[in-house]
């Protein structure tokens, strides 16, 4: 069994998880293993992840669940603590770009991967030039916001209407790049991708605030399928960035 986002959704929803869990309680036809693949597992929204917990804790006999995640840090700690982790390296950027060019042709693949993370399968389904331009505009406004030169309320009102999931991904990667720069030369690494050509703007004062902002973005991403005020939630994140 395979579980993944349906239609145009970027998230795996609670109804899908409940249906999967019900199927896993059934006995397999020939007494073999029942295998469920959840991919991407980091697309589980909060309610869906909570609905999966009981099955992870007490699976029926001969049941195997495989959770595929490009950024495991996006999964709740309650999920991660119940899984055995098997790491598969991401391909080097040169290999990813060469593969994308071979199947889609020349484009701004490097810039697209900066925005989307080093996930060539995901990038292959996107318009690389549009994503690259989208990411450049996002980074420019974030630099202005962190320097107090942009209005968080006005930015949030504009941004929540234009592909908010992609926008949040760009924001998360931009913040992660600042974490990397903060620890440059210290041998520190995080799971998320790195954009190598960011401007050297004013640094946010503390690393604690950076990680707090990343957490806030991830929380907003996991709540997109709930009836929240997206503009207000995004404005709250931008104001925290602006306050630095």
C-alpha positions in Angstrom: 0.0 0.0 0.0 1.2 3.5 -0.8 0.1 6.7 0.8 0.9 10.1 -0.8 -0.8 13.5 -1.2 -3.8 13.3 -3.5 -4.8 15.6 -6.3 -3.3 19.1 -5.9 -2.7 18.8 -2.2 0.8 19.1 -0.8 -0.2 17.3 2.4 -1.2 13.8 3.5 -4.5 14.2 5.4 -6.0 12.5 8.4 -8.7 10.7 6.4 -6.0 9.0 4.3 -4.1 7.8 7.3 -7.2 6.5 9.0 -8.1 4.5 5.9 -4.5 3.1 5.7 -4.6 2.1 9.4 -7.9 0.3 8.9 -6.4 -1.7 6.0 -3.4 -2.6 8.1 -5.6 -4.3 10.7 -6.7 -6.8 8.1 -5.0 -10.1 7.6 -2.9 -10.5 4.4 -4.3 -13.0 1.9 -1.4 -15.5 2.0 -0.2 -14.8 5.6 2.8 -12.7 4.4 3.8 -9.2 5.4 1.7 -6.1 4.9 3.8 -3.2 3.7 2.8 0.4 3.7 5.0 3.1 2.1 4.2 6.7 3.2 6.0 9.1 0.8 6.7 11.9 1.4 6.2 11.3 5.1 7.1 14.9 5.9 3.9 15.8 4.0 1.8 14.4 6.9 -0.1 17.3 8.5 -0.3 17.4 12.3 -3.6 15.6 12.5 -2.5 12.9 10.1 0.7 12.3 12.0 -1.2 12.0 15.3 -3.6 9.5 13.7 -0.6 7.3 12.7 0.9 7.1 16.2 -1.1 4.2 17.5 -0.3 2.1 14.5 3.4 2.9 14.8 3.3 2.0 18.5 1.3 -1.2 18.2 1.3 -2.5 14.6 -0.4 -5.7 13.9 1.7 -8.8 13.3 3.8 -8.9 10.1 3.3 -5.3 9.3 6.0 -3.0 8.0 5.7 0.7 7.6 8.2 2.6 5.5 8.2 6.4 5.9 10.2 8.2 3.2 11.2 11.8 4.1 13.6 14.2 2.4 13.7 16.4 5.6 13.0 14.2 8.6 13.2 17.3 10.9 9.8 18.2 9.6 8.3 15.1 11.2 7.0 15.4 14.8 9.3 14.0 17.4 6.6 11.5 18.4 6.9 10.0 14.9 10.7 10.0 14.7 11.1 8.4 18.1 9.1 5.3 16.9 11.1 4.7 13.7 14.4 3.2 12.8 16.3 5.7 10.7 18.0 4.6 7.5 19.9 7.5 5.8 20.2 7.6 2.0 22.5 10.4 0.8 21.2 13.1 -1.5 23.0 13.2 -4.8 25.7 15.8 -5.3 24.4 19.0 -6.9 26.3 18.3 -10.1 24.7 14.9 -10.5 21.3 16.3 -9.7 21.6 19.1 -12.2 23.0 16.7 -14.9 20.1 14.3 -14.4 17.5 17.1 -14.5 19.0 18.5 -17.7 18.9 15.0 -19.3 15.2 14.5 -18.7 13.9 18.1 -18.9 16.6 20.1 -20.8 18.6 23.2 -19.8 17.1 25.5 -17.2 17.9 27.2 -14.0 18.1 23.9 -12.2 20.7 25.1 -9.6 18.6 28.0 -8.5 15.5 25.8 -8.4 17.3 23.3 -6.2 18.4 26.1 -3.9 14.7 27.0 -3.4 13.3 23.5 -3.2 16.1 21.7 -1.4 18.4 19.1 -2.9 15.4 17.0 -4.1 15.8 16.4 -7.8 12.6 14.2 -8.1 10.6 17.1 -6.6 12.3 19.6 -8.8 11.6 17.5 -11.9 7.9 18.2 -11.5 8.3 21.9 -11.2 8.9 24.8 -13.7 12.6 25.5 -12.7 12.8 29.0 -14.2 9.5 30.1 -12.4 10.7 28.6 -9.1 14.1 30.3 -9.4 12.5 33.7 -10.0 10.0 33.1 -7.2 12.9 32.2 -4.8 14.9 35.3 -5.8 12.0 37.6 -5.1 11.4 35.8 -1.8 15.0 36.2 -0.7 15.1 39.8 -1.6 12.0 40.7 0.4 13.3 38.6 3.4 16.6 40.5 3.3 14.6 43.8 3.3 12.3 42.5 6.1 15.3 41.4 8.3 16.8 44.9 7.8 13.6 46.7 8.7 13.0 48.0 5.2 9.8 46.1 4.4 6.3 46.1 6.0 5.5 42.5 7.3 1.7 43.1 7.1 1.8 44.2 3.5 4.2 41.4 2.6 2.0 38.8 4.3 -1.1 40.0 2.6 0.6 39.6 -0.8 2.4 36.4 -0.2 -0.4 34.2 1.3 -2.2 34.5 -2.0 0.6 33.3 -4.2 1.6 29.6 -3.8 2.1 29.8 0.0 3.5 26.2 0.3 6.4 27.1 -2.1 6.8 30.5 -0.4 7.2 28.8 3.0 9.7 26.4 1.6 11.8 29.3 0.3 11.5 31.0 3.7 12.6 27.9 5.5 15.6 27.3 3.3 16.6 31.0 3.6 16.5 30.8 7.4 18.5 27.5 7.3 21.1 29.1 5.1 21.6 31.7 7.8 22.0 29.0 10.4 24.7 27.5 8.2 26.5 30.9 7.8 26.3 31.3 11.6 28.2 28.1 12.1 30.5 28.5 9.0 33.8 26.8 9.7 32.5 25.1 12.9 31.8 21.7 11.2 28.1 22.2 11.9 25.4 20.9 9.5 21.7 20.6 9.3 19.4 18.5 7.1 18.0 21.3 4.9 19.5 22.6 1.7 21.8 25.4 1.2 21.6 28.3 -1.2 25.2 29.3 -2.0 24.6 32.8 -3.4 22.7 34.7 -0.6 23.5 38.3 0.0 25.5 39.1 3.1 22.8 41.0 4.9 22.5 41.9 8.6 22.6 38.7 10.7 19.7 37.9 13.1 21.2 38.3 16.5 20.9 34.9 18.1 20.9 31.4 16.8 18.0 30.6 19.1 15.8 33.1 17.2 16.7 31.5 13.9 15.7 28.1 15.0 12.6 29.5 16.6 11.6 31.1 13.2 12.3 27.8 11.4 10.0 26.1 13.9 7.3 28.7 13.3 7.5 28.2 9.5 7.3 24.4 9.9 4.3 24.8 12.2 2.6 27.0 9.6 3.3 24.5 6.9 1.8 21.7 8.9 -1.4 23.8 9.5 -2.2 24.7 5.9 -5.0 22.2 5.7 -6.7 23.7 8.8 -9.0 26.7 8.9 -6.4 29.3 10.0 -5.9 32.9 8.9 -2.9 32.4 6.6 -2.2 36.1 6.3 -2.1 36.7 10.0 0.0 33.6 10.7 2.5 34.6 8.0 2.6 38.1 9.3 3.5 36.8 12.7 6.5 35.0 11.3 7.7 38.1 9.3 7.3 40.4 12.3 9.5 38.1 14.3 12.1 38.4 11.6 11.6 42.1 11.3 12.1 42.5 15.1 15.7 41.3 14.8 
